[in-house]
Amino acid sequence: EKNDLKKINGIGPFIEKKLNDIGIYTYEQISQFDSELILQITDAIQFFPGRIDRDDWVGQAKRMMS
């Protein structure tokens, strides 16, 4: 089951595709990001360092699940 990750502020079509390419498809997956995983994902998708924390993707994903 794939979620529309673009509903998370800071994720557009380009970043959603990059996340999908590395196996991230759901709010649940994003809600479980920890600091180490955030660093790995930032590196893997070549995204602005600190952006995942600044835009609070984890918090947004948790709210989307409830």
Buried (B, 14 or more C-beta within 10 A) or exposed (E): EEBEBEEBEBBEEEBBEBBEEEEBBBBEBBBEBEEEBBEEBBEBBEBEEEBBBEBBBBEBBBEBEE
